[in-house]
Amino acid sequence: MKSKKLLISLVVILIAVISGGTYYMAQQHADQKAEQTAKNFVKIITKQQYQELPTLISSQALKRYNYDQQTLINKYTNIFHGIGAENMKASNVTITKIKSGQYSFTYKLDLTTALGKMSSLSYKGTIIKQGNDFVVNWRPELIFPHMKATDKISYSEEDAIRGKILDKNGNELATNAEFRQAGIIPKELGKGTTKEDNIKAIAKQFDITEKDIETKLNQKWVKDDLFVPLKVIDNNQIKKMAGVQYQAVDIRYYPLAEAASTMIGYTGKVTQEDLAKDSTLSADAIIGKSGLERAYDKELRGKNGGKISLINPNGKVKEVLLEAYREDGKNIQLTIDADTQLKAYDALKNATGATVIMDPKSGNLLSLVSKPSYDPNKMVRGISQKEYDAYMNNEQKPFINRFTQRFAPGSTLKTVTASVALDAGTLTTKKVRTINGLKWQKDKSWGNYFVTRVSNVPKVNLQTALIYSDNIFFAQEGLEMGEDVLRKGFNKFIFGEKLDLPFDMKPAQISNNNSFKSDILLADTAYGQGQVLMSPIQQAITYSAFANNGQVVYANLLKGQQTKTKKAVSAQSAKIIQNAMIQVVQNPNGTAHTLNGISSTLVAKTGTAELKQTQGTEGQENSFIVAFDTKKNHNFLVLSVVEDHKKVGKTATELAKPLIQDLEK
């Protein structure tokens, strides 16, 4: 009997243990499911995957606030997308059991909005059991703390005024101006064929396609009585038409148009690519797309102001969630002179090329011209496909920035070679080379390759070599001084250096590799061919050494920027080069004699770089002129290049002559 009672007791105990274990496991499983629900909810919020919310929300909670699933999705989407919410990050997520089948959870949320950051927003919610699942017992406070079902989120934004780009005298190079924008009121277009006829007439009047108009009219936000913007237009395009209205709009304006577009650039609406690179941008922001507009975009753009507020049913502000004060963009003042910029652009006429004008004493850039160019005002107003195709199909590529593009400098480099040789002692003013004929090679190892020259002058010294621009003389000088001396001398200028200028520009190079491994390449380099590459800006900076007693003066673009210099050659060598360059102008045989008579102290050096596949064939010839005046009160240095000058019919020197005459006044 005792054994039977003991057995019954053991069974009872075993059942109790099993039941307790089962209950414990069930509770542990419930805790895990509740915890997972909280984590999933927070993940959906931070990832902004609002379409997945209804799977985690109590159906009773939605009924309580007269929401259906789509209303909930729309509520979150409209609010958070409306304030430009991004980079949402949750922290301090905690889950606490209240009682069986009910839990509380809390977390903090940081996010970035179009107006700035919201930090450490504190959220609290509850999780309840619904059938076999655990769901969030949703409340409006889970959108924003303190929010009630009848509250709304108000988002107001005050756009910052973009700063201006000014020339050295305060003249506007990029500014904001009021224009007229043509748009359509859809309901005023009529119906059927009347609507079709009106759209055709509008397309013709404003030089846009009917397809573009239809696309704009089919945007999701469009309603019959809303103004649908089409295009910013000139005043002479304003015409009373069925369905068309006009509004005033402030947009970017470029007074110099094509004359400065490659330098100044233009603005435009952000793209998805822009937003991916900069999370602080709003989806409708206007930013710099090219040139200085892009380089100084943050300073010019400023910061928008505004408020994100909780509004009660009476329209009163219940709570300001975030307030940012507008900071207008800063003005950027350049060293550029607008009048000089226009004259330099016009001087190139129909040529393809570039002109750089700088003050060789201060380094201030007075003009940066690239031609052909494009009209930036068309870019900001809304360029037509026809106009854009015309730019893209132009063989001269108007979007290319030629004052930063590298060219073989040709004979303009001979002064650099000469100055290096003078400092090295391999060249003196008395040294004379005997050269016979128009072609020369070091020895038979050069095969069919010869260095050629234009004038058959038998006795050549430094001055004569620069007057006639004698390739053979400088090829021989390069070989005599050797590669090490030439490279070390060149590197005292700016070869290989990245300049402190707001443009994409590869450093000037001596050769593709660190050594020539070829006497031919060494000889060619010495007179400006070979693999030497320099942009017009880099050439102008290099030549500043001959206007400053051997000191290279680095270029400045911002007004008030401190002048930076370095020693490139001795003052004595720089003076010798300068005196020889005067003869390039004044001697009747000088390659820049076209400029004679402008000023008795004007110095110059011309250059021609021929681009051809093989020796003995004709190729494209680029023409160069560099000139400056040695007078103390004539602080200008001009470097101009004309691509394929034979097509133009004029050299860079001939085109630049009126410009130099004007600069001498």
ZAKELO-121734 format. One line per 8 residues: number of its first residue (from 1); their letters; for each residue x, y, z of C-alpha. Coordinates in Angstrom, 1 decimal, padded with zeros to 4 digits. Layout:
N
NUM> A> X,Y,Z | ... $
REM end
This chain:
665
1> MKSKKLLI> 000.0,000.0,000.0 | 002.8,002.3,000.9 | 004.5,001.6,-002.4 | 001.3,002.4,-004.3 | 001.0,005.8,-002.5 | 004.7,006.6,-003.2 | 004.2,005.8,-006.9 | 001.2,008.0,-007.1 $
9> SLVVILIA> 003.1,010.8,-005.5 | 006.0,010.5,-007.9 | 003.6,010.6,-010.9 | 001.9,013.7,-009.5 | 005.3,015.3,-009.0 | 006.4,014.3,-012.5 | 003.2,015.7,-014.0 | 003.8,019.0,-012.1 $
17> VISGGTYY> 007.4,019.2,-013.3 | 006.4,018.5,-016.9 | 003.5,021.0,-016.7 | 005.8,023.6,-015.2 | 008.4,023.0,-017.8 | 005.9,023.3,-020.6 | 004.5,026.5,-019.1 | 008.0,027.9,-018.7 $
25> MAQQHADQ> 008.9,027.0,-022.3 | 005.7,028.5,-023.6 | 006.4,031.7,-021.7 | 009.9,031.8,-023.0 | 008.6,031.3,-026.5 | 006.1,034.1,-026.0 | 008.8,036.4,-024.7 | 010.9,035.7,-027.8 $
33> KAEQTAKN> 008.0,036.3,-030.2 | 007.2,039.6,-028.5 | 010.8,040.6,-028.6 | 011.0,039.8,-032.3 | 007.9,041.8,-033.0 | 009.4,044.8,-031.4 | 012.6,044.4,-033.3 | 010.8,043.9,-036.6 $
41> FVKIITKQ> 008.7,047.1,-036.0 | 011.8,049.2,-035.3 | 013.5,047.7,-038.4 | 010.6,048.6,-040.6 | 010.6,052.2,-039.3 | 014.3,052.7,-039.7 | 014.4,051.1,-043.2 | 011.3,053.1,-044.1 $
49> QYQELPTL> 009.6,049.9,-045.4 | 006.2,051.1,-044.4 | 004.3,048.7,-046.7 | 005.2,045.9,-044.3 | 003.8,047.7,-041.2 | 000.2,046.2,-041.3 | 001.6,042.7,-040.7 | 002.8,043.8,-037.3 $
57> ISSQALKR> -000.1,046.1,-036.2 | -003.1,045.1,-034.1 | -006.4,045.1,-036.1 | -008.2,046.5,-033.1 | -005.7,049.4,-032.9 | -006.4,050.4,-036.5 | -010.2,050.2,-035.9 | -009.8,052.4,-032.9 $
65> YNYDQQTL> -008.4,055.3,-035.0 | -010.6,054.5,-038.1 | -007.5,053.5,-040.1 | -007.3,050.7,-042.6 | -004.0,049.2,-043.6 | -003.4,051.5,-046.6 | -004.2,054.6,-044.5 | -001.5,053.6,-042.0 $
73> INKYTNIF> 001.0,053.0,-044.8 | 000.1,056.4,-046.4 | 000.3,058.2,-043.0 | 003.9,057.1,-042.4 | 005.0,057.5,-046.0 | 003.5,061.0,-046.4 | 004.9,062.3,-043.1 | 008.4,061.0,-043.3 $
81> HGIGAENM> 008.9,061.4,-047.0 | 007.4,064.9,-046.7 | 010.1,066.0,-044.2 | 012.8,064.3,-046.2 | 013.6,061.8,-043.5 | 016.8,059.8,-044.1 | 019.5,057.9,-042.2 | 017.0,056.7,-039.5 $
89> KASNVTIT> 018.8,054.9,-036.7 | 017.3,053.3,-033.6 | 019.1,052.8,-030.3 | 018.4,051.6,-026.7 | 015.7,049.2,-027.8 | 014.2,047.5,-024.7 | 011.3,045.1,-024.2 | 009.7,044.6,-020.8 $
97> KIKSGQYS> 007.0,042.1,-019.8 | 003.9,043.8,-018.2 | 001.9,040.6,-017.7 | 001.1,037.4,-019.6 | 000.5,038.3,-023.2 | 001.4,041.9,-022.9 | 004.8,043.7,-023.2 | 006.1,047.3,-023.4 $
105> FTYKLDLT> 008.9,048.4,-025.6 | 010.9,051.6,-025.9 | 013.6,052.9,-028.2 | 015.2,056.1,-029.3 | 015.3,057.3,-032.9 | 017.8,059.6,-034.7 | 017.0,060.8,-038.2 | 018.1,063.4,-040.8 $
113> TALGKMSS> 015.4,065.7,-042.3 | 015.6,068.2,-045.1 | 016.1,070.8,-042.3 | 018.7,068.9,-040.3 | 019.0,066.2,-037.6 | 016.4,065.1,-035.1 | 018.2,063.3,-032.3 | 017.1,061.0,-029.5 $
121> LSYKGTII> 013.3,061.0,-030.1 | 011.9,058.8,-027.3 | 009.2,056.2,-028.3 | 007.1,053.9,-026.1 | 004.6,051.3,-027.3 | 002.9,048.0,-026.2 | 002.8,044.6,-027.7 | -000.2,042.3,-027.2 $
129> KQGNDFVV> -001.2,038.8,-028.2 | -003.5,038.5,-031.2 | -004.4,034.9,-031.9 | -001.1,033.0,-032.0 | 000.9,036.1,-032.9 | 002.2,039.1,-031.0 | 001.4,042.5,-032.6 | 002.0,046.2,-031.8 $
137> NWRPELIF> -000.9,047.8,-030.1 | -000.4,050.9,-032.3 | -000.9,054.5,-031.3 | -000.2,057.8,-033.2 | 002.6,058.5,-030.7 | 004.6,055.9,-032.5 | 004.8,058.3,-035.5 | 006.0,061.1,-033.4 $
145> PHMKATDK> 006.1,061.3,-029.6 | 003.1,063.3,-028.2 | 001.2,063.0,-031.5 | -002.6,062.4,-031.4 | -004.8,060.8,-034.0 | -006.2,064.2,-035.0 | -002.9,066.0,-035.1 | -001.0,066.7,-038.3 $
153> ISYSEEDA> 002.6,067.4,-039.2 | 003.4,070.8,-040.7 | 006.5,071.2,-042.8 | 007.4,074.7,-043.9 | 010.6,075.5,-045.7 | 012.3,078.8,-046.5 | 014.7,078.5,-049.4 | 018.2,080.0,-048.9 $
161> IRGKILDK> 019.1,082.6,-051.5 | 022.1,081.3,-053.5 | 025.2,083.5,-053.3 | 026.5,085.4,-056.3 | 029.7,084.9,-058.2 | 031.4,088.3,-058.7 | 034.3,089.6,-060.6 | 037.1,091.6,-059.0 $
169> NGNELATN> 035.1,094.8,-059.4 | 031.9,093.4,-058.0 | 030.3,092.8,-061.4 | 027.9,089.8,-061.4 | 029.1,086.7,-063.2 | 026.4,084.5,-061.7 | 023.4,085.9,-060.0 | 019.6,085.4,-059.4 $
177> AEFRQAGI> 017.1,087.1,-061.6 | 013.3,087.1,-062.1 | 012.1,085.4,-065.3 | 008.7,084.3,-066.6 | 007.7,080.6,-066.5 | 005.1,079.4,-068.9 | 002.8,076.7,-067.6 | -000.6,075.0,-068.3 $
185> IPKELGKG> -003.8,074.9,-066.4 | -005.1,071.5,-067.6 | -008.8,072.2,-067.4 | -008.4,075.2,-069.7 | -007.0,073.1,-072.6 | -010.4,071.9,-073.5 | -011.4,068.4,-074.6 | -010.7,066.1,-077.5 $
193> TTKEDNIK> -009.4,067.7,-080.7 | -009.5,071.1,-079.1 | -007.1,069.9,-076.4 | -004.9,068.3,-079.1 | -004.8,071.5,-081.2 | -004.0,073.6,-078.1 | -001.1,071.3,-077.1 | 000.3,071.5,-080.6 $
201> AIAKQFDI> 000.2,075.3,-080.6 | 001.9,075.4,-077.2 | 004.6,073.1,-078.2 | 005.4,075.2,-081.3 | 005.3,078.5,-079.4 | 007.8,077.4,-076.7 | 009.9,075.0,-078.8 | 009.1,071.8,-076.8 $
209> TEKDIETK> 007.6,068.6,-078.0 | 004.0,067.5,-077.6 | 005.3,064.4,-075.9 | 007.1,066.5,-073.2 | 003.9,068.4,-072.6 | 001.9,065.2,-072.2 | 004.5,063.8,-069.8 | 004.3,066.8,-067.6 $
217> LNQKWVKD> 000.5,066.7,-067.7 | 000.5,063.0,-066.6 | 002.5,063.6,-063.5 | 000.8,062.1,-060.4 | 000.4,065.4,-058.6 | -001.3,067.2,-061.5 | -004.9,068.3,-061.0 | -007.2,070.1,-063.4 $
225> DLFVPLKV> -006.9,073.5,-061.7 | -003.2,073.4,-060.8 | -000.4,075.3,-062.6 | 001.9,072.8,-064.4 | 005.3,074.4,-065.2 | 006.6,073.9,-068.7 | 009.5,076.2,-069.4 | 011.3,079.4,-068.4 $
233> IDNNQIKK> 011.0,081.8,-071.3 | 012.2,085.1,-072.7 | 009.8,088.0,-072.6 | 009.3,088.0,-076.4 | 007.8,084.5,-076.1 | 004.9,085.6,-073.9 | 001.7,085.2,-075.8 | -001.9,084.8,-074.8 $
241> MAGVQYQA> -002.9,081.2,-075.5 | -005.6,078.8,-074.4 | -004.6,076.8,-071.3 | -001.4,078.9,-070.8 | -000.5,081.0,-067.8 | 002.7,082.7,-066.7 | 004.3,083.0,-063.4 | 007.3,084.9,-062.1 $
249> VDIRYYPL> 010.2,082.7,-061.0 | 013.7,083.4,-059.7 | 016.4,081.4,-061.4 | 020.1,081.6,-061.9 | 021.3,084.0,-064.5 | 024.7,084.4,-066.2 | 025.3,087.9,-067.7 | 028.4,086.8,-069.7 $
257> AEAASTMI> 026.6,083.8,-071.1 | 029.0,081.8,-073.4 | 032.0,084.0,-072.6 | 032.4,082.6,-069.1 | 030.3,079.4,-069.0 | 033.2,076.9,-069.0 | 034.7,078.7,-066.0 | 031.5,079.6,-064.1 $
265> GYTGKVTQ> 029.4,076.5,-065.0 | 025.7,076.3,-064.2 | 023.2,075.0,-061.7 | 020.5,072.3,-061.9 | 018.1,070.1,-060.0 | 019.7,067.3,-058.0 | 019.6,063.8,-059.5 | 019.4,060.4,-057.7 $
273> EDLAKDST> 023.2,060.2,-058.1 | 023.6,063.5,-056.3 | 021.4,062.4,-053.5 | 023.4,059.2,-053.1 | 026.6,061.2,-052.7 | 025.2,063.8,-050.3 | 022.5,062.8,-047.9 | 022.0,066.4,-046.7 $
281> LSADAIIG> 020.5,067.4,-050.0 | 016.7,067.6,-050.4 | 015.0,066.0,-053.4 | 014.2,069.3,-055.0 | 017.4,071.1,-054.2 | 019.2,073.2,-056.9 | 023.0,072.6,-056.9 | 026.0,073.5,-058.9 $
289> KSGLERAY> 026.5,071.1,-061.8 | 029.7,072.3,-063.3 | 032.5,074.8,-063.1 | 032.8,077.2,-060.1 | 029.1,076.7,-059.4 | 029.9,073.1,-058.5 | 033.3,073.8,-056.9 | 031.9,076.3,-054.5 $
297> DKELRGKN> 028.4,074.8,-054.2 | 028.2,074.5,-050.5 | 029.3,078.1,-049.9 | 027.0,079.4,-052.6 | 024.0,077.3,-051.7 | 023.7,078.1,-048.0 | 021.2,076.3,-045.9 | 017.4,076.3,-046.1 $
305> GGKISLIN> 015.4,077.3,-043.0 | 012.0,076.1,-041.8 | 010.0,074.3,-039.2 | 008.6,070.8,-038.6 | 005.7,071.1,-036.2 | 002.8,069.2,-034.6 | -000.5,070.9,-035.5 | -003.7,070.3,-033.6 $
313> PNGKVKEV> -007.1,070.1,-035.2 | -007.6,073.9,-034.8 | -004.5,074.5,-036.9 | -002.4,075.7,-033.9 | 001.2,074.7,-033.3 | 001.2,072.1,-030.6 | 004.9,071.4,-030.6 | 007.8,072.5,-032.8 $
321> LLEAYRED> 009.7,069.3,-033.5 | 012.6,071.0,-035.4 | 013.4,074.5,-036.4 | 016.2,075.6,-038.6 | 017.1,079.2,-039.5 | 017.8,080.1,-043.1 | 021.4,080.8,-043.9 | 021.7,082.5,-047.3 $
329> GKNIQLTI> 024.7,081.5,-049.5 | 027.9,083.5,-049.5 | 029.0,085.6,-052.4 | 032.2,084.4,-054.1 | 034.5,087.2,-055.4 | 037.0,086.2,-058.1 | 040.1,087.9,-059.4 | 038.5,087.7,-062.9 $
337> DADTQLKA> 037.8,091.0,-064.7 | 034.5,090.7,-066.6 | 035.5,093.2,-069.3 | 038.8,091.4,-069.9 | 037.0,088.1,-070.0 | 034.6,089.3,-072.7 | 037.4,090.8,-074.8 | 039.5,087.6,-074.6 $
345> YDALKNAT> 036.5,085.5,-075.6 | 035.7,087.8,-078.6 | 039.4,087.9,-079.6 | 039.4,084.1,-080.4 | 036.6,084.8,-083.0 | 035.6,081.5,-084.6 | 038.7,079.6,-083.4 | 038.8,076.6,-081.2 $
353> GATVIMDP> 041.1,077.2,-078.3 | 041.7,078.9,-075.0 | 043.1,082.1,-073.5 | 044.5,082.7,-070.0 | 045.3,086.1,-068.8 | 047.0,086.6,-065.4 | 048.8,089.2,-063.4 | 052.3,087.7,-063.3 $
361> KSGNLLSL> 053.2,089.7,-060.2 | 050.2,088.8,-058.0 | 049.2,085.5,-059.7 | 045.6,086.9,-060.0 | 043.8,085.3,-063.0 | 042.1,088.0,-065.0 | 040.5,085.8,-067.7 | 039.9,082.1,-068.3 $
369> VSKPSYDP> 038.4,081.5,-071.7 | 037.5,078.3,-073.5 | 036.0,078.3,-077.0 | 033.6,077.2,-078.4 | 031.3,077.3,-075.5 | 027.7,077.0,-074.5 | 025.0,079.2,-073.1 | 024.5,078.3,-069.4 $
377> NKMVRGIS> 021.3,080.3,-069.3 | 019.8,077.6,-071.6 | 020.9,074.9,-069.2 | 019.1,076.5,-066.2 | 016.0,077.5,-068.0 | 015.4,074.1,-069.6 | 017.4,073.4,-072.8 | 015.4,071.8,-075.6 $
385> QKEYDAYM> 016.5,068.5,-077.0 | 017.3,070.1,-080.3 | 019.6,072.7,-078.7 | 021.3,070.0,-076.5 | 021.9,067.7,-079.5 | 023.5,070.7,-081.4 | 026.0,071.1,-078.6 | 026.7,067.3,-078.3 $
393> NNEQKPFI> 027.1,066.9,-082.0 | 029.5,069.8,-082.4 | 032.9,068.4,-083.4 | 034.6,071.1,-081.4 | 033.0,069.8,-078.2 | 031.8,073.0,-076.5 | 031.5,071.4,-073.1 | 035.3,070.7,-072.9 $
401> NRFTQRFA> 037.3,073.1,-070.7 | 040.3,073.9,-072.8 | 042.1,076.2,-070.4 | 042.5,073.1,-068.1 | 043.1,070.6,-071.0 | 046.7,069.6,-071.5 | 048.4,070.2,-074.8 | 051.9,069.7,-076.1 $
409> PGSTLKTV> 053.3,073.2,-075.5 | 055.5,073.3,-078.6 | 058.1,076.1,-078.9 | 056.8,078.0,-075.9 | 058.7,075.5,-073.8 | 062.1,076.5,-075.4 | 062.5,079.4,-072.9 | 062.2,076.9,-070.1 $
417> TASVALDA> 064.8,074.6,-071.7 | 067.1,077.6,-072.2 | 066.8,078.8,-068.6 | 067.6,075.4,-067.3 | 070.7,075.2,-069.5 | 071.8,078.7,-068.5 | 071.6,077.8,-064.8 | 073.3,074.5,-065.5 $
425> GTLTTKKV> 076.2,076.2,-067.3 | 075.8,074.2,-070.5 | 074.5,077.3,-072.3 | 075.8,080.9,-072.3 | 074.8,084.0,-074.3 | 078.1,083.7,-076.3 | 077.8,080.1,-077.2 | 077.2,079.5,-081.0 $
433> RTINGLKW> 076.2,076.3,-082.6 | 076.9,075.6,-086.3 | 073.9,074.0,-087.9 | 073.6,073.3,-091.6 | 070.3,072.5,-093.4 | 066.8,072.1,-092.2 | 067.0,068.7,-090.6 | 069.4,067.0,-088.2 $
441> QKDKSWGN> 069.9,063.7,-086.4 | 072.3,062.8,-083.7 | 073.7,059.8,-085.6 | 072.6,056.9,-087.8 | 071.0,055.1,-084.8 | 068.1,057.5,-085.2 | 067.2,055.7,-088.5 | 064.8,057.8,-090.5 $
449> YFVTRVSN> 064.0,060.2,-087.6 | 065.2,063.8,-088.0 | 064.7,067.0,-086.0 | 063.6,069.7,-088.4 | 063.6,073.5,-088.4 | 062.0,076.3,-090.5 | 065.0,078.6,-091.2 | 068.4,077.6,-092.5 $
457> VPKVNLQT> 070.6,079.8,-090.2 | 074.1,078.4,-090.1 | 075.4,080.2,-086.9 | 072.9,080.0,-084.0 | 073.2,081.5,-080.5 | 070.5,081.6,-077.8 | 069.0,084.9,-079.0 | 069.0,083.7,-082.6 $
465> ALIYSDNI> 067.5,080.4,-081.6 | 064.6,082.1,-079.9 | 064.1,084.6,-082.7 | 063.8,081.9,-085.3 | 062.4,079.3,-082.8 | 065.1,076.8,-083.9 | 064.1,073.2,-083.0 | 067.6,071.8,-083.8 $
473> FFAQEGLE> 069.4,074.2,-081.5 | 067.2,073.2,-078.5 | 067.3,069.5,-079.4 | 071.1,069.7,-079.2 | 071.0,071.6,-076.0 | 068.8,069.0,-074.4 | 071.1,066.2,-075.4 | 074.2,068.1,-074.2 $
481> MGEDVLRK> 072.7,068.9,-070.7 | 071.4,065.3,-070.4 | 068.2,063.9,-069.0 | 069.0,064.3,-065.3 | 069.8,068.0,-065.6 | 066.8,068.7,-067.8 | 064.4,066.9,-065.5 | 065.7,068.5,-062.3 $
489> GFNKFIFG> 065.5,071.9,-064.0 | 062.0,071.4,-065.3 | 060.8,070.2,-061.9 | 061.8,073.5,-060.4 | 058.9,074.9,-062.3 | 055.5,073.3,-061.7 | 055.7,069.9,-063.5 | 054.0,067.1,-061.5 $
497> EKLDLPFD> 052.3,069.6,-059.1 | 048.6,069.6,-058.4 | 047.6,073.3,-058.3 | 045.4,074.8,-055.7 | 042.6,075.8,-058.2 | 039.0,074.7,-058.2 | 039.2,072.9,-061.5 | 039.7,069.3,-062.5 $
505> MKPAQISN> 043.2,069.5,-064.1 | 045.9,066.9,-064.4 | 049.4,068.0,-063.4 | 051.8,069.2,-066.1 | 054.0,066.3,-067.2 | 057.5,065.9,-068.7 | 056.9,062.4,-070.0 | 054.6,059.5,-069.6 $
513> NNSFKSDI> 057.2,057.7,-067.5 | 059.9,058.7,-065.0 | 062.6,058.3,-067.6 | 062.9,058.8,-071.4 | 065.0,055.8,-072.3 | 065.5,057.4,-075.6 | 067.7,060.2,-076.9 | 065.1,061.1,-079.5 $
521> LLADTAYG> 062.5,061.6,-076.7 | 065.0,063.7,-074.8 | 065.7,065.9,-077.8 | 062.0,066.3,-078.7 | 061.2,067.2,-075.1 | 063.8,070.0,-075.1 | 061.9,071.9,-077.9 | 058.4,071.3,-076.5 $
529> QGQVLMSP> 057.3,068.1,-078.3 | 057.7,064.5,-077.2 | 055.4,063.6,-074.3 | 055.3,067.0,-072.6 | 051.8,068.1,-071.7 | 050.7,071.4,-070.1 | 047.4,073.2,-069.8 | 047.2,076.9,-070.7 $
537> IQQAITYS> 046.9,077.7,-067.0 | 050.1,075.8,-066.3 | 051.9,077.4,-069.2 | 050.9,080.9,-067.9 | 052.1,080.1,-064.4 | 055.4,078.7,-065.8 | 056.0,081.9,-067.8 | 055.5,084.0,-064.7 $
545> AFANNGQV> 059.1,083.1,-063.7 | 060.4,085.2,-066.6 | 058.4,088.2,-065.5 | 059.5,087.9,-061.8 | 063.3,087.4,-061.7 | 063.0,083.7,-061.9 | 060.2,083.3,-059.3 | 057.2,081.2,-060.3 $
553> VYANLLKG> 054.0,082.9,-059.1 | 051.1,080.5,-058.6 | 047.7,081.5,-059.9 | 045.0,082.8,-057.7 | 041.3,082.8,-058.5 | 039.7,084.2,-055.3 | 040.1,087.9,-054.6 | 042.3,088.5,-051.6 $
561> QQTKTKKA> 044.1,085.2,-051.8 | 047.7,085.2,-050.6 | 050.3,085.1,-053.4 | 052.4,082.0,-053.4 | 055.8,081.8,-055.1 | 058.9,079.6,-055.5 | 062.3,080.0,-057.1 | 062.5,078.2,-060.5 $
569> VSAQSAKI> 065.6,079.8,-062.2 | 068.2,082.4,-061.3 | 067.3,086.1,-061.8 | 070.2,086.4,-064.2 | 068.9,083.6,-066.4 | 065.4,085.0,-066.3 | 066.7,088.4,-067.4 | 068.6,086.8,-070.3 $
577> IQNAMIQV> 065.5,085.0,-071.5 | 063.4,088.2,-071.1 | 065.9,090.2,-073.3 | 065.9,087.5,-076.0 | 062.0,087.5,-076.0 | 062.0,091.2,-076.7 | 063.9,090.4,-079.9 | 061.3,087.7,-080.8 $
585> VQNPNGTA> 059.0,090.7,-081.1 | 061.3,093.4,-082.4 | 063.6,091.5,-084.8 | 062.1,091.4,-088.3 | 062.8,087.6,-088.4 | 061.1,087.1,-085.0 | 058.2,084.7,-084.9 | 056.2,087.3,-082.9 $
593> HTLNGISS> 057.2,090.3,-085.0 | 053.5,090.7,-085.8 | 053.3,092.3,-082.3 | 056.1,094.8,-083.0 | 055.1,098.4,-082.4 | 052.6,097.7,-079.6 | 055.1,098.4,-076.9 | 058.9,098.7,-076.8 $
601> TLVAKTGT> 058.9,096.6,-073.6 | 056.6,093.8,-074.9 | 058.1,090.3,-074.8 | 056.7,087.2,-076.5 | 057.2,083.6,-077.5 | 055.2,081.8,-080.1 | 054.8,078.0,-080.5 | 053.5,075.4,-082.8 $
609> AELKQTQG> 052.9,071.9,-081.8 | 052.2,069.5,-084.6 | 050.1,066.4,-084.0 | 050.8,063.7,-086.6 | 051.0,060.0,-086.8 | 054.4,059.6,-088.5 | 057.2,061.9,-089.5 | 057.0,063.3,-093.0 $
617> TEGQENSF> 053.2,063.5,-092.9 | 051.1,066.6,-092.2 | 049.0,066.7,-089.0 | 047.0,069.1,-087.0 | 049.0,072.2,-085.8 | 048.1,074.0,-082.6 | 049.3,077.6,-082.4 | 050.5,079.3,-079.2 $
625> IVAFDTKK> 051.4,082.8,-078.1 | 052.6,083.9,-074.7 | 053.3,087.6,-074.1 | 053.8,090.0,-071.3 | 055.1,093.6,-070.8 | 058.1,094.2,-068.6 | 056.9,097.6,-067.5 | 056.1,097.7,-063.8 $
633> NHNFLVLS> 052.6,099.2,-064.4 | 051.6,096.7,-067.1 | 050.8,093.6,-065.1 | 049.4,091.2,-067.6 | 050.6,087.9,-069.1 | 048.6,086.4,-072.0 | 048.7,082.7,-073.0 | 046.6,081.7,-075.9 $
641> VVEDHKKV> 046.2,078.5,-077.9 | 044.4,078.0,-081.1 | 043.7,074.4,-082.1 | 044.3,073.4,-085.8 | 045.1,077.1,-086.7 | 045.4,076.3,-090.4 | 041.6,075.7,-090.5 | 041.1,079.1,-088.8 $
649> GKTATELA> 043.5,080.8,-091.2 | 045.1,082.8,-088.4 | 047.7,082.0,-085.7 | 047.2,082.6,-082.0 | 049.5,085.6,-082.3 | 047.4,087.2,-085.0 | 044.2,086.6,-083.1 | 045.6,087.8,-079.8 $
657> KPLIQDLE> 047.2,091.1,-081.2 | 044.1,093.3,-080.7 | 043.6,091.9,-077.2 | 047.3,092.6,-076.3 | 046.9,096.1,-077.7 | 043.9,096.7,-075.5 | 045.7,095.3,-072.4 | 048.6,097.8,-073.1 $
665> K> 046.2,100.8,-072.8 $
REM end
